[in-house]
Amino acid sequence: MNSHFAQLTRALLRRRQAGHDESRPATDPFRTLMVQLQLSRMSAEIHRLEHDQGRWARAHHLAAATAAYDDLLLEAARLSDVPVPDAAVPVRRLMIESALRHHGWSW
């Protein structure tokens, strides 16, 4: 996982040095890494809930975890200047995930 963080940090620095958008304040690389870590944890929680057939109120927990994951994706998109598509939530989720991975994010 450390190599992913290093790769993302290098990508952020390259974008900053290239003058990506001088009018916009620089993105805090530690905030970016924190969001990436939270995405990783929430993704693992969703996976765990999807496979835990004995969980009480599983659907409720899964819906809450998915909503939190979607909020984190929106935060990640904002940090990376990825446009948020106007689409149904599952489609939007897939499009943002794809765009973030294209920008060097991994979780």
C-alpha positions in Angstrom: 0.0 0.0 0.0 2.9 2.4 0.6 3.9 2.3 -3.0 0.3 3.4 -3.9 0.6 6.4 -1.5 4.0 7.3 -3.0 2.6 7.0 -6.5 -0.3 9.2 -5.7 1.9 11.8 -3.9 4.2 11.9 -7.0 1.2 12.4 -9.3 -0.1 15.2 -7.1 3.3 16.9 -7.1 3.6 16.6 -10.9 0.2 18.2 -11.3 1.1 21.0 -8.9 4.5 21.7 -10.6 2.8 21.7 -14.1 0.6 24.5 -12.9 -2.6 22.5 -13.2 -4.8 25.3 -11.8 -2.9 28.1 -10.1 -6.2 29.8 -9.0 -7.2 26.8 -6.9 -5.4 26.3 -3.6 -3.0 23.3 -3.6 -4.5 20.1 -2.4 -3.2 18.8 0.8 -1.5 15.5 0.0 -2.1 14.2 3.5 -5.9 14.8 3.1 -5.7 13.0 -0.2 -4.0 10.0 1.4 -6.5 10.0 4.3 -9.4 9.8 1.9 -7.7 7.1 -0.1 -7.2 5.1 3.2 -10.8 5.6 4.2 -12.0 4.4 0.7 -9.9 1.3 1.2 -11.4 0.6 4.6 -15.0 1.3 3.5 -14.5 -0.9 0.4 -13.3 -3.7 2.7 -16.3 -3.2 5.0 -18.7 -3.4 2.1 -17.1 -6.6 0.9 -17.3 -8.1 4.4 -21.0 -7.1 4.8 -21.8 -8.5 1.3 -20.5 -11.9 2.4 -21.7 -12.0 6.0 -25.0 -13.8 5.8 -25.5 -14.0 9.6 -25.3 -10.2 10.3 -28.3 -8.8 12.0 -29.7 -5.8 10.1 -27.2 -6.5 7.3 -29.1 -4.6 4.7 -29.1 -1.5 6.9 -25.4 -1.7 7.6 -24.6 -2.3 3.9 -26.7 0.7 2.9 -24.9 2.9 5.5 -21.5 1.7 4.4 -22.3 2.2 0.7 -23.6 5.7 1.4 -20.3 6.5 3.3 -18.3 5.1 0.4 -20.2 7.2 -2.1 -19.5 10.3 0.0 -15.8 9.5 0.1 -15.8 9.0 -3.7 -17.3 12.5 -4.0 -14.6 13.9 -1.7 -11.9 12.1 -3.7 -13.4 13.5 -7.0 -13.3 17.0 -5.5 -9.7 16.6 -4.4 -8.7 15.4 -7.9 -10.7 17.7 -10.0 -12.7 14.8 -11.4 -16.1 15.9 -12.7 -19.1 14.3 -11.0 -21.4 12.9 -13.7 -25.1 13.5 -13.5 -26.2 9.8 -13.5 -27.9 7.2 -11.4 -25.9 6.5 -8.2 -24.5 3.1 -9.3 -23.4 4.5 -12.7 -21.9 7.6 -11.1 -20.0 5.5 -8.6 -18.5 3.4 -11.4 -17.6 6.5 -13.5 -15.9 8.2 -10.6 -14.0 5.1 -9.6 -12.8 4.7 -13.1 -11.7 8.4 -13.4 -10.0 8.3 -10.0 -8.0 5.2 -11.0 -7.1 6.9 -14.2 -5.7 9.8 -12.1 -3.5 7.4 -10.1 -5.8 6.6 -7.1 -5.9 3.1 -5.8 -7.7 1.6 -2.8 
